[in-house]
Amino acid sequence: MPAFMYLLLPVAFWSGNYILGRLIVSNGIDPYTISFLRWSLACLIMLPFAYKKLWLERKIIAKNWPLLTLFGWLGICNYNLFLYIGLTSTTVTNAVLLNSIMPVMILIASRLLLGNKTSWLQNMGIFISTVGAITIVSRGSLDTFLHLTISQGDLWIITAAVSWAIYSVMIVRRPKEMSLIGFFTSTAIIGTLFQMPLFFIFGETQLTDLTTGNLGTILYMALFASIGAFLCWNTGIQKLGAATAGQFIHLLPVFSIALSVIFLGESLFRFHYMGILLIFSGIFVATMLHNKRESHNKKKPSVTIR
């Protein structure tokens, strides 16, 4: 399989997750049930392949349990659960557009948590993308913005994006001595355990009420949006590098919005186009222009004054 397919497939899998997530919550299945069953099933599928690594790495897991707990809470529990909660009251279009500001959120989180400095181009990109996000949540209305009438679903999506941005920044602290499958399985188990009490307290769906279609959707989420996407994404990064992989994430809104228009009958309005233009302009400035400038500066010959 061509190397770029390892990056293209996860984007397609995640796009399908948005569409199916919106469909299943529209059918009355609560977000707590969806997220808990998705990750419980993913853990059960992974355990036969990962249990030997988990046993061999048990001392590393015990030593790094606070950090693994943070990863499980942010990346497995918060991000996925908040996404499904948000989809109960906002559209797939709004959800993916607000998530497309993720690269900018990661820049902000990197500065706040790791002290990484941002250039003036990155700061400009952050500002432009933020204006784009505000345009979407305010539906392009100045009056809506001034009165802070933000959709509850949009707020959940933004909170999910913040959780994933922090997770993405902190992933550099991942224990290097742990295998990839050991790390992913352990954090998935921890994240699922976080969701367990929420499922029993707030879950309203009876498991006997789940249709064959509902179970098929959750199986897709577990196999493709969870396990398949993770393994392909990391393989793609190893083959092509993180910088190239980051560009593929920009295809997520394109795939998801196209699928939502086709399968959900959602519509695009003028404020969507304005938000799309601003968000992608900000990402372009903060990533591509910044990287081009950095590359140009590195190539400049140093001048020594004698």
C-alpha positions in Angstrom: 0.0 0.0 0.0 1.4 3.5 -0.9 2.7 5.3 2.2 0.3 8.2 1.9 -2.6 5.8 2.2 -1.6 5.2 5.9 -2.4 8.9 6.5 -5.4 9.1 4.2 -7.3 6.2 5.7 -7.4 7.5 9.3 -8.9 10.8 8.0 -11.6 8.8 6.2 -12.2 6.7 9.3 -12.5 9.7 11.5 -14.8 11.5 9.0 -17.1 8.4 9.1 -17.1 8.6 12.9 -18.5 12.1 12.8 -21.3 11.1 10.4 -22.2 7.9 12.2 -21.9 9.7 15.6 -24.5 12.2 14.5 -26.8 9.5 13.1 -26.7 7.4 16.2 -27.3 10.2 18.7 -30.2 11.3 16.4 -31.6 7.8 16.8 -31.8 8.4 20.6 -28.7 6.6 21.8 -27.1 8.7 24.5 -23.4 9.8 24.2 -22.3 8.0 27.4 -23.5 4.7 26.0 -21.9 5.2 22.6 -18.5 6.3 23.9 -18.3 3.6 26.7 -19.4 0.7 24.4 -17.0 1.9 21.6 -14.0 1.9 23.8 -15.0 -1.2 25.7 -15.2 -3.1 22.5 -11.9 -1.6 21.2 -10.2 -2.8 24.4 -11.6 -6.3 24.1 -10.4 -6.5 20.5 -6.9 -5.2 21.3 -6.3 -7.2 24.5 -5.5 -10.6 22.8 -2.8 -8.9 20.8 -1.5 -6.6 23.5 -1.7 -8.6 26.8 1.9 -10.0 26.4 3.3 -6.5 26.0 1.3 -5.2 28.9 2.6 -7.9 31.1 6.2 -7.4 30.0 5.8 -3.6 30.5 3.9 -3.8 33.8 6.7 -2.1 35.8 6.9 0.7 33.3 3.1 1.2 33.5 3.3 1.2 37.3 6.1 3.8 37.2 4.3 6.1 34.8 0.7 5.6 35.9 0.0 9.3 36.6 1.0 10.2 33.0 -0.9 7.3 31.4 -3.9 8.3 33.5 -3.7 11.8 32.1 -3.5 10.5 28.5 -6.4 8.1 29.1 -8.5 10.9 30.6 -7.8 13.5 28.0 -7.5 11.5 24.8 -9.8 8.6 25.3 -12.5 9.8 27.8 -12.8 13.5 27.3 -12.3 14.0 23.6 -14.6 11.2 22.5 -17.3 11.7 25.0 -17.5 15.5 24.6 -17.6 15.0 20.8 -20.7 12.8 21.0 -22.3 15.1 23.5 -21.7 18.0 21.2 -23.2 16.1 18.2 -26.5 15.9 20.1 -27.1 19.6 19.6 -24.9 20.8 16.7 -24.3 19.7 13.1 -21.5 17.6 11.8 -20.5 20.7 9.7 -20.0 22.9 12.7 -18.2 20.1 14.6 -15.6 19.4 12.0 -15.0 23.1 11.2 -14.5 23.8 14.9 -12.2 20.8 15.2 -10.2 22.0 12.1 -8.8 24.8 14.4 -6.9 22.0 16.2 -3.5 22.8 14.8 -3.8 26.3 16.2 -5.0 25.1 19.6 -2.0 22.8 19.7 0.3 25.8 19.1 -1.4 27.6 22.0 -1.2 24.6 24.3 2.4 24.0 23.4 3.3 27.6 24.4 1.3 27.4 27.7 2.4 23.9 28.8 5.8 23.4 27.3 7.0 27.1 27.0 7.5 26.8 23.3 7.6 30.2 21.7 5.4 31.1 18.8 6.5 33.3 15.9 4.6 36.4 14.7 3.3 34.3 11.8 2.0 31.7 14.2 0.4 34.3 16.3 -1.2 35.9 13.3 -2.5 32.4 12.2 -3.9 31.9 15.7 -5.8 35.2 15.5 -7.2 34.5 12.0 -8.4 31.0 12.9 -9.9 32.2 16.1 -12.0 34.8 14.2 -13.1 31.9 11.9 -14.2 29.8 14.8 -16.1 32.8 16.3 -17.8 33.3 12.9 -19.1 29.8 13.0 -20.3 29.6 16.6 -21.9 33.1 16.3 -23.4 32.0 12.9 -21.9 35.1 11.3 -24.0 37.4 13.4 -22.4 40.3 15.3 -25.5 40.5 17.5 -25.2 36.8 18.4 -21.5 37.3 19.2 -22.1 40.4 21.4 -24.8 38.5 23.4 -22.7 35.4 23.6 -25.4 33.1 22.4 -23.1 30.2 21.6 -24.7 26.8 20.9 -24.2 24.3 23.7 -23.2 21.7 21.2 -20.5 24.0 19.8 -19.2 24.6 23.3 -18.8 20.9 23.9 -17.0 20.5 20.6 -14.6 23.3 21.5 -14.0 21.6 24.9 -13.3 18.3 23.1 -10.8 20.0 20.8 -9.0 21.6 23.8 -8.7 18.2 25.4 -7.2 16.7 22.3 -4.8 19.6 21.8 -3.5 19.2 25.4 -3.2 15.4 24.7 -1.3 16.0 21.5 1.2 18.4 23.1 1.8 16.2 26.1 2.3 13.1 24.0 6.0 14.0 23.7 6.2 12.9 27.4 5.1 9.4 26.4 7.3 6.8 28.1 9.8 6.0 25.3 10.5 2.5 26.7 6.8 1.5 26.1 5.7 -0.2 22.9 3.2 1.6 20.8 0.5 -1.1 21.2 1.2 -1.3 25.0 0.9 2.5 25.4 -2.3 2.7 23.3 -4.0 -0.3 25.0 -3.1 0.9 28.5 -4.4 4.4 27.9 -7.5 3.0 26.2 -8.3 0.8 29.2 -7.8 3.7 31.6 -10.0 6.0 29.5 -12.7 3.4 29.4 -12.5 3.0 33.2 -13.1 6.7 33.5 -16.2 6.4 31.4 -17.6 3.4 33.3 -19.2 5.4 36.2 -20.5 8.0 33.8 -22.1 5.3 31.7 -23.9 3.8 34.7 -24.9 7.2 36.2 -25.9 9.1 33.0 -26.5 6.5 30.4 -30.1 6.3 29.5 -30.1 3.7 26.7 -31.0 0.1 27.5 -28.6 -2.3 25.8 -31.6 -4.4 24.8 -32.9 -1.4 22.8 -29.8 -1.3 20.6 -30.6 -2.3 17.0 -28.4 -4.2 14.6 -27.6 -0.9 12.9 -26.6 0.7 16.2 -24.3 -2.2 17.1 -22.8 -2.1 13.6 -22.1 1.6 14.0 -20.4 1.0 17.4 -18.4 -1.9 15.8 -17.2 0.5 13.1 -16.2 3.1 15.7 -14.2 0.5 17.6 -12.5 -1.2 14.7 -11.9 1.7 12.3 -12.2 5.1 14.1 -10.3 3.7 17.1 -7.9 0.9 16.4 -7.5 1.1 12.6 -7.1 4.9 12.5 -4.5 4.9 15.4 -2.4 2.1 13.9 -2.5 3.6 10.3 -1.8 7.1 11.6 1.3 6.1 13.5 2.6 3.9 10.6 2.1 6.9 8.3 4.1 9.2 10.6 6.9 6.6 10.7 7.0 6.4 6.9 6.4 10.1 5.9 7.1 12.1 9.1 5.0 14.2 11.4 5.2 17.3 9.3 3.6 15.6 6.3 1.1 13.8 8.5 -0.1 17.2 9.9 -1.1 18.3 6.5 -3.5 15.4 6.0 -5.6 16.3 9.0 -6.7 19.4 7.0 -8.7 17.0 4.8 -11.0 16.0 7.8 -13.4 18.9 7.2 -13.5 18.3 3.5 -14.4 14.6 3.9 -16.8 15.1 6.8 -18.7 18.1 5.3 -19.1 16.3 1.9 -20.4 13.2 3.7 -22.8 15.2 5.9 -24.3 17.0 2.9 -24.7 13.7 1.0 -25.9 11.4 3.9 -27.4 13.8 6.5 -28.8 16.5 4.2 -27.0 19.3 6.0 -26.7 22.7 4.3 -23.8 25.1 4.1 -24.6 28.8 4.7 -22.6 32.0 4.1 -21.2 32.1 7.6 -19.8 28.5 7.1 -17.9 29.6 4.0 -16.6 32.7 5.8 -15.5 30.5 8.8 -13.9 27.9 6.5 -11.9 30.6 4.7 -10.7 32.2 7.9 -9.8 28.9 9.6 -7.8 27.6 6.7 -6.2 30.9 6.1 -5.1 30.9 9.7 -3.8 27.4 9.5 -1.9 28.2 6.3 -0.2 31.2 7.9 0.6 29.4 11.2 1.9 26.2 9.7 2.9 26.4 6.0 4.1 30.0 5.8 5.8 29.7 9.2 7.6 26.4 8.1 8.6 27.9 4.8 10.0 31.0 6.6 11.9 28.8 9.1 13.3 26.6 6.3 14.4 29.7 4.3 16.1 31.1 7.4 18.0 27.9 8.0 19.3 27.9 4.4 20.7 31.4 4.7 24.5 31.3 4.8 25.9 32.8 7.9 28.0 35.9 7.4 31.1 36.2 9.5 32.5 39.7 10.1 36.3 39.7 10.3 
